Amino acid sequence: MFIFGNLLLGVAKVLDMVLTVYLWVVVISAVMSWFSPDPYNPLVRIIRSITEPAYRPIRRFLGARLGMIDFSPIIVIIAIIFVKTVFVTSLIELAYKLKTGGII
C-alpha cells in the first residue's frame, strides 16, 4: 500500500506545482492586460494562448466585461486556490494515510 501512497503523493505534488505555475501565469496575464503589450511578441502570445481557454467560459458566463474590469482572472485565481486547498491537500493527506497504513 505504501507504493500507491508514494504514487499518490507524487501526483499531488506535481499537481500542486502545475497549479502554482499556472497561478503565476494568470497573474502575469492580468498585469500584462493593464498595459498595451505588442500582440505579436512571442511571450505575450504564449501567455494569452495558455490563459484564454480558462478565461473564455467565465467571460461567456459573466458577459464580456462588467464595466471596465475583467473579473475572469480573479475567478480563475480563486478557483486555483480552491483546488489547491481542497483537492491537493486531500490527496496529500490520503497518500500519507496510505503510507502509514491508516486506511485499509
N, C-alpha and C positions, 0 to 999 in steps of 0.2 A: 504494500500500500504506500510505502514511503516513496517509491518511484513515481507513482501517479501524483503524489503530493508535490514532489520536486518539479514534475512536468507542469502541474497547475500553477505552481509558484512562478516558474519561468514565464509562462503565458501571461500571468497577471503583471509581472514586472515589465515585460515587453509592451503590453497594452498600456501600462502606466506611462512609459517613456514615449510611446507614439502619441498618446493623448496630450502629454506635456508639450511635445514639439508642435503638434497641431494647434494647441492653445496659443503658443507664441507666434505661429504663422498668422492666426486670426488677429492677434493684437497688432502685428506688423501691418497687416492689411488694413485694419481700422485706422491706424496712424497714417498710413500711406494715403488713405482717402481724404485726409484733411488738406493735402497738398495736390498739386497737379503733376503727378509723375508722367514721364514720357510713356505712352501706352505701347510703344514699340521696344522698350527696354526689355531684354530677356528676363531679368529678375522680376520685374513688375508683371509680366505675362505669366510667369510660373506661379507667383503668389496668387494672382487672380484666378488662374485655372485650378488651383488647389482649393481656394475658398468659395468660389462661386457655386459649386454644387451644393454646399451646405447652406449658403445664403438664399438660393433660389426658392426652395419651398417655403421658407419663412417669409420672404418678400411677397410671395403669392398669397400667403395666408393673411398677412398684415396689410397688404396693399404695397405698392412700390415703396413709398416712404410716408411716414407720419410727420408732416411738417418738413423741417429741414434736416431732421435727424434720422439716420438709418439705424434701426434697432436690431437688425439681423446679427451683426457681430456680437452684440451684448447677449442676445438669446443663445447664440452658439457657445459663447464662453460659459454661460450659466449651465448649459446642457453638458459641456465637457466636465465642468466641476462636479455636477451631479453624478455623471457616470463614474468619474474617478472616486468620488466619495462612497457611493453605494456599491457599485459592481466590482470595481477593482479591489476595494478594501474587503469585500465579502469573499472574493476569490482568494485573496492572500490569507484570510483567516481560515477558510476551508482547507487550503493547502497545508497550513501549519497543523490543523487538527488531523488531517490525514497522515501527516508525517509522524505525529506523536501517538497516533492510534486513538485519538479522541472520538472518532466516528467509525462505525463498523460498516 
